[in-house]
Amino acid sequence: MTSKIAIVTGSSRGLGKSMALSIAAKGQDVILTYRSQRAEAEAVVSSIEAMGRKAVALQLDVGDSTSFARFAQEVKQVLQSHWQRDTFDFLVNNAGIGIHVPFAETTEEAFDTLVNIHFKGVFFLTQKLLGLMADQGRIINISSGLARFSLPGYSAYAAMKGAVEVLTRYLAKELGPRGITVNVVAPGAIETDFGGGTVRDNAEVNKFVASQTALGRVGLPDDIGPMVASLLSEDNRWVNAQRIEVSGGMFV
């Protein structure tokens, strides 16, 4: 059986890295993207190749929509050179940053940065790549538990994720005729360097999150990556237009 090809944005570290490795472990090939950490991305490529899968790392700043045409052309080129294909199968819009600041102190600059990365980037990168995506493909957008529950300091970030959740349903409706499913995965608090590593490194925050989680601990990257890989499998071909929270039961 021919392997599927997944594009995972922001996959040099954290959740994206876990997603890329988990997708490869299920027998698929991966095009990774990184913004600045090329060495880390190439290390992920090496890990995937050690599994016997193919992988390529491409530079991409999801906050710069003017770069998307160039990126799409690079994707087209590597599809032909590495896979002798004109299309890829899966797109995981994972790349992002965290800005923790009270609503009253949120600047327009910070707001615009979050819009460009978390919403405008997802919207127009997906649009630019649609012509290269195979019919019967899959799109997974990454949201956050913060779009369901509210914690002070994340008003702008969570609002962008809420927008992505609405966009996901519209994409599912409009891309349905091509057999493309579109879902959103919303992780809870995870121990990574995201947002300065607060959940991982601040013992008080870590303890609070664990106390508010039904399973009694904070999430780890490898709680998320395998779930995303599973959602891309044939077992889940009938799951569409859904928000799936992967939080261990935060604030239930």
Secondary structure, DSSP 8 states (H G I E B T S, - for coil): ----EEEESS-SSHHHHHHHHHHHHTT-EEEEEESS-HHHHHHHHHHHHHTT--EEEEE--TT-GGGHHHHHHHHHHHIIIIIS-S-EEEEEE---------GGG--HHHHHHHIIIIIIHHHHHHHHHGGGEEEEEEEEEE--GGGTS--TT-HHHHHHHHHHHHHHHHHHHHHGGGT-EEEEEEE-SBSSSGGGGHHHH-HHHHHHHHHTBTTSS-B-HHHHHHHHHHHTSGGGTT--S-EEEESSSBT-
